[in-house]
Amino acid sequence: MFFASDNAGPAHPSIMDALTTANQGYAMGYGADPLMDEVRTQIRDLFAAPEAAVYLIINGTAANSVLLGTMSQPWQTIFCSDVAHIHEDECNAPEFYTGAKLTLVPSADGKMDPADLRTKILAEENRGVHGPQRGPLSLTQVTEKGTLYTLDEMKALTDVAQAFGMQTHLDGARFANALVALDCSPAELTWKAGIDAVSFGGTKNGALGVEACVIFDPALAWEFELRRKRGGHLLSKHRYLSAQMQAYLADGLWLTLARSANDRCAQLARGLRGHNAVEILFPPQANIIFFQMARREHKRMLDGGAVYYVMNGDPATGDPDAPLIGRLVTDWSMTAEGVSQFLDLLHGSPG
């Protein structure tokens, strides 16, 4: 019962099989492999964006950072949530690749409010040469708190950005989970909602390691290519990225995997709500749950079975009644039986 992260789950067998198939003979490197031509067409069709520029990168930090570098200048500031992954979990890689700074916008349940975003934007580009200029907005969907922006909420934020002549980047590491939860199309979740470029994640949803950078303004394509190469993220044996993405998209596998992960999260949420010692902190709308319970309960869970998840303290040391926050993340490989085992262990408490 491993709920630490969807990064920790296995790659789907279909993707591993595709890698074995791609490992036959010779193929041109650096994205000139025939598979990449097919992937580019697949993604353009998927997003209903025939002119989109499509590139593959091996991980999400690089995808976010190279895209933001393409969309900003070193003298600008990038606006993002105060709990955004690009702020909290990428070791300043966005700043390194862009040369820009991040301006943090307050969030509630992981989401920015348009009024707060406008206030932060108005506070910049008003000091002439002495202050940072306004750069792009970056949104995260699914948010780092496991919540979702509705399409209307996204559009309200991108409308604010567009009013100031700013572009918007979408960190879609869990794009598939958001898409199935919102029951919308990739186009509705991106360019129709005002998104200019998206990091379309595969790694957290059953791939071995691949993300697609989808840029809806083809004028940015060449700069992205240069930045990807200069940043050390143009893979020479690129066919292994192409093979993963092709298998990920084939027959809607990416949606099937995300739907399974979301279903297991919903099952977890129902069970957690039935325990009076547990408080769910944010609406669990995709495949992540943050919950709070006493340290002694966390310790009992970890001592009582083969279960692992992330928490914000040491369950073995400190006041046993002090509340600790835990995070549960489900991936495509988590089974209904595994969730039931977790919940049986939880409800074994006198509660």
N, C-alpha and C positions, 0 to 999 in steps of 0.2 A: 504494500500500500504506500506508494511513493507519490506524495502530493507537493513536493518542493517546487517543481517548475516543469512547464511543458518543454523546456530545453533538455530535460533529463530523460525524456521518453525515447523509445527506439524509433528508427526510421521505418517507414512502411515497407513491407516486402516488395511491393511493386516498384518502388523507387530503387531499392537495392538491385532488383532484377534488371532495371533499366541501365544501371551503372555497369553491370556485367555485360550486357549487350553492347553498350557503347565502348567497352574495352576491347573491341575486336579490331585489329588492323590499325590503319593510320587515319588521322583526320587533321585538317589544318587547325592551327592554334589561334589563340587570342580572339575568339569569337567568330572566326571565319568557317567554323564547322557547319555542315549542312543542317544539323539539328537546330542550331540557333536560328536559322531562317524560318524553320517551322515554328519554333517557340515564339518568335517575334509576331508571326501571323496569328498564332493562337491568342496571344495576349491582346493584340490590337482588336481582334474579333470579340474577345471577352469583354473588353472595356468599350466596345463600339467607338473606337478611336483609331481610324485607319491611318492617321498621320503621326500617331504617337511614336516617340523614340523609346526603345525598350533595350535595357542592358541588364546583365546579371552580375551579381556580386555575392561573395561567399557568406557574408554575415550582416546583421542588421545595423551594427554600429557604423560600418563602412557605408552601407546604403544611405543611412540618414546623413552622415557627415559629408559624403561626396555630393549628394543632392543639394544639401544646404550650402555647400561651398559654391556650387554652380548658380544658386539662386541669390547669393549675397555677396557683399564686398567687405573687405577688412575694416572699413570705417563705419560699418552699419551694426545694428543690433537686431537679433532674432527674438521675436516674441513667442513665449511658450508658457505652459502651465508651470506652476511652482512645484509640481510633482511629476513633470514630464520625464520620460526616460532619458532624453537628450541632456537633461539637467542632472538627474540623480544617479544615473547608472552607466555613463559612457566616458568617465574619466577625462572630461574636457575634450574628447575627440572632436565634437562639433566646433569648438573654439579653435582647436589645432588646425583643422582642415579649412575652416572659413576665415580665420583671423578676426572674426567678429566676436561680439559679446552676446550673452543671453540676457534678455529682460524678462523677469518672472512675473506672471500674471496670477493673482490669487485664484484658488480653485475651491470648489465645494463638491464633494463626492468625486474628485478627480477632474472636474470639468470647469472650464472658464466661462465667465459671464460676459456678454458683449459690452456691457457698460464698463466693466473693469478693464477689458481689453482696450476700449476707446480711451479710458483715462491714462493707461500706460503709454499708448501711442502718442497722445497729445503731450506727454511729458518729455518726449524726445524730438529731435530735429528742430529745436527752437533756440539753440545756443550757437548757431552759425558753425564756424569751423571748429569750435571748442568741444562740441558734443557729438555723440554718435548719431548717425543718420538712420532713418527707418529702413529696416530690412524686412525679410519675410516673416510670416506667421507660421508656426509649426503646431499642428494638432496631433493628438494621439488617439487612435481608435482601434481597438478597445483601450480605454484609459488605464493608467497604472493602478487604479483602484477597482478595476473590474467592471466599471460602468460604461455606458454607451452614450454618445451624443446622438440624439435623433437627427434625421436629415434636416429638419427645420432649424435645430440648434446649430448644426454645422453651417448651414447657409447664413444664419444670422451673424456668425463669427467671420466667415469669409466676406460677407458684405461689408463689414466694418473695415477689414483689411483692404478690400478693393477701393473703398471710399478714399483711402490714403495712398492709392497707387501701389499697394503691396501685393505680392504673391503669397500663396499658401501651400505649404508642404504638409503631407500626411504621413505620419509614422504608422504604417500598417503592419507591424510585426504580427499582430493577430487579426489581420484584415478579414480572413475567412470566417473567424468566429463572430466578428461584427456583422458580416454580410448575412449569415444565416440567421442571426438573432434579429436583425432588422427586416429580414425578408425583402431585400431590395436587390437591384442589379449593381454590378461593379461601376457602371457609369453613374448611377444615381448616388453612389457613395463617394464618388470622386469628382470628375469634371463638372457634372451637373450640379453639384453642391458647391462649386467654386474652388475645387482643388486643382492646383497647377502641376503637381508632381507627387507621386506616391511611392513609398517603400512597401512593396507588395511581398509580404512575408511568406516563406515556406518552411523555414527551419523549425519553428515552434509547432508546426502542424503536420509533422510526418516526413519532412525532407531530412536529408543528411546535413546539408548546409548550403542553402541557396536563397537569395532574395532577388526580386525583380525591381529595378528602378524604372518606373514608367513616367515619362515626361510628356505632358500634353502639348507643350509648346516646342515644336521641333527646332526652333531657333536656338534652343539651349543645348542641343544634342552634341555638337562638336566640343563645346567647352566641357561638358560632362565627360566625354571620352578622354580629353586631355587630363582632366583632374583625376579620373580613375587611374590612368596610367601613371601619372606623376605621384599619386598617393600609394602606389604599389598594389593596386587591387584589380589589375587586368590579369586574370589567370591565364597562364600559357596553355595548359591542358583544359581549355574552356569547355570541351565537349562534356565533361563530367558535371558541369553546372547545367548545361543545356539538357542533358539526359534526365537530370532530376526534375527540372521544371516541366519538361514535356510529360513525364509520367505523373507528376503532381496534378497537372491539369486534365489528363486524359480521362474521359468518361466521368467527369465531375468528381474525381477522387478527393480533391481539396475540400469540396463542400461536404462530402460524406464524412471525412475525418473531423472537420470542424463541428459538424452537427453532433457527432458522437461525443466529442469533448464537452460541448455545451450541455448535452443531455445528462451526462454524468455530474456536471456541476449543479444542474437543477435538482437532481436526485440528492446530492449532498445538502443543498440548501434546505430542502424539505425536511431532511432528517435533523439538521442543526436547529431549525425552528421549533422542533418538537422537544428540545431539551431546555429546561428553564434556567440552567446555569450558563447558557451560551447566548452571547449577543452578536448578531451579524451587524457589521459596522457600515457597510455600503451595499446598495442594491446589487446583488450578484446577477448580472445581465448577460454574461458570456461564459467564461471558463475559469474565473478567479473569484475566491471568497476571502474576505478579511473578517475574522471573528475574534471575540474576546471572551476569555474565561479565566478562572483562577489558576495560579501557577501550579497548585497541587493537581488540578485536573489535566493540565498539559503533561505534567510528569507522569501521571497515571497512564495516559494514552501512550506515551513514548516507551514506558516501561512494560506495558501490557501486551504489546504486539509488534509485528513487523510493520511499523508505520513511521513515516518521516514527512515532516513539513517544516516550513520556516516560521520562526517566531522572533519577537523583539526582545528576548532576554533569555537567561539561563533557567531552564525549568527546575534544575536541581538545587539552586542556591538562591536564598532570599525568602521573604515572607510568603508562606504557602497560600495565603488568601489574596495576595496582590494580583491584580489582573494583568495578564500578558496577551498581546495580540498575536494571533497566528494567521498565516496565509496558506490557503489550499488552492492548488492549481491542477486542473484535470487536463490530460492530453488525450489524443485519439485512442491510445492503447489501454486506457483505464477501463475496466469492466464494471458492469453493474454489481457483480459479486464482490469486487474489491471495495466499492463504495459501501455496500451493505456490511462488509466486515468492519470497516471503519466506524460506521454508525452503531453497529452492535457493540463494539468496544466502548464507544462514547456512552451509550445508554446503559452500559453495565455499571455506571456510577450511580450512587444513591441520589445524585442530582439535586 
